[in-house]
Amino acid sequence: MSSQKRSLAWRSRQAALADMKARLRTSWRWAEPGFERALDYLLTPEAREQGEKIWQTRHKAVWKIQLPPELGGLCAVLKSSDKMRPLFYSWNHSKIAREAANYRALASLGIPMARLLAAGDTRRNFILQDSFLVTEFAAGCRDGRVFIRGGELAGETGLRRAFIEENLSYLAKMHMVHCFHKGFTPYNLLWKPGSEGRQIDLRWIDVSSCCFLPLTEGMFTKYLVRDIANFFWYLKLDETEKLAALRHYLSSNTRTPLSDRELLHLVDAAIAERDEREQA
């Protein structure tokens, strides 16, 4: 892929921010056409009380909320965050604004993203107060933890291989435009049994950490290695499985000059470093 195409991919992210009218100094909100009334409801305390809180940290929370029939009846996932580095984000787009743009940029590459429905920030005197992002709940999907060694479906070798190879193919598309995922783990990769002759169907979520890096191919190598090593670390693949998976990855990423054995060596070294950190 040429540097011009990499630039186009980066610009698609910037174009998404502009299209959503994401602002740095004032509040903003964007919704998919026809979703505005549903968004008004989702942002009420009543909607959150009636929904199911499925994840929470100090500054972030995620709810699964069923919309009433008069508002479309779909099941939505609402992610919200508040008071995270308010001064820093006075001069930068919020993390959720960038994640929403990433959803659209990665979808433009053909990656099967969860459907983005809405996003926005609330600011007061330039200071970021809170942000939200809404996607459609991926009905029938599970995350990839079931394929981790010892997981429920770790022994389903054909399905597990399909999960690994399909996701690596999409990761390769990202790496072709020098997009570093940074959070590429089985937990953020949803799947369900395939349709229309496919063995598996995928949906990606949580791409807040993805960033486009204007680097040479050689300089970007360490970032693609980090993404792959992070994925393999969770799956605990043996050497034969890793080599087969890397060959599949390289069949999609034709930009990297690395051979399969060279890439395996770098990935193994990164995994070993991770093991040392975890044991320290």
Rosetta blueprint (number, residue, H / E / L):
1 M L
2 S L
3 S H
4 Q H
5 K H
6 R H
7 S H
8 L H
9 A H
10 W H
11 R H
12 S H
13 R H
14 Q H
15 A H
16 A H
17 L H
18 A H
19 D H
20 M L
21 K L
22 A L
23 R L
24 L L
25 R L
26 T L
27 S L
28 W E
29 R E
30 W E
31 A E
32 E L
33 P L
34 G L
35 F L
36 E H
37 R H
38 A H
39 L H
40 D H
41 Y H
42 L H
43 L L
44 T L
45 P H
46 E H
47 A H
48 R H
49 E H
50 Q H
51 G L
52 E E
53 K E
54 I E
55 W E
56 Q E
57 T L
58 R L
59 H L
60 K E
61 A E
62 V E
63 W E
64 K E
65 I E
66 Q E
67 L L
68 P L
69 P H
70 E H
71 L H
72 G L
73 G L
74 L L
75 C E
76 A E
77 V E
78 L E
79 K E
80 S E
81 S E
82 D E
83 K L
84 M L
85 R L
86 P L
87 L L
88 F H
89 Y H
90 S H
91 W L
92 N L
93 H L
94 S L
95 K H
96 I H
97 A H
98 R H
99 E H
100 A H
101 A H
102 N H
103 Y H
104 R H
105 A H
106 L H
107 A H
108 S H
109 L L
110 G L
111 I L
112 P L
113 M E
114 A L
115 R L
116 L E
117 L E
118 A E
119 A E
120 G E
121 D E
122 T E
123 R E
124 R E
125 N L
126 F L
127 I E
128 L E
129 Q E
130 D E
131 S E
132 F E
133 L E
134 V E
135 T E
136 E E
137 F L
138 A L
139 A L
140 G L
141 C L
142 R E
143 D E
144 G H
145 R H
146 V H
147 F H
148 I L
149 R L
150 G L
151 G L
152 E L
153 L L
154 A L
155 G L
156 E L
157 T H
158 G H
159 L H
160 R H
161 R H
162 A H
163 F H
164 I H
165 E H
166 E H
167 N H
168 L H
169 S H
170 Y H
171 L H
172 A H
173 K H
174 M H
175 H H
176 M H
177 V L
178 H L
179 C E
180 F E
181 H L
182 K L
183 G L
184 F L
185 T L
186 P H
187 Y H
188 N H
189 L E
190 L E
191 W E
192 K E
193 P E
194 G L
195 S L
196 E L
197 G L
198 R L
199 Q L
200 I E
201 D E
202 L E
203 R E
204 W E
205 I L
206 D L
207 V L
208 S L
209 S L
210 C L
211 C E
212 F E
213 L L
214 P L
215 L L
216 T L
217 E H
218 G H
219 M H
220 F H
221 T H
222 K H
223 Y H
224 L H
225 V H
226 R H
227 D H
228 I H
229 A H
230 N H
231 F H
232 F H
233 W H
234 Y H
235 L H
236 K L
237 L L
238 D L
239 E H
240 T H
241 E H
242 K H
243 L H
244 A H
245 A H
246 L H
247 R H
248 H H
249 Y H
250 L H
251 S H
252 S H
253 N L
254 T L
255 R L
256 T L
257 P L
258 L L
259 S L
260 D H
261 R H
262 E H
263 L H
264 L H
265 H H
266 L H
267 V H
268 D H
269 A H
270 A H
271 I H
272 A H
273 E H
274 R H
275 D H
276 E H
277 R H
278 E H
279 Q H
280 A L
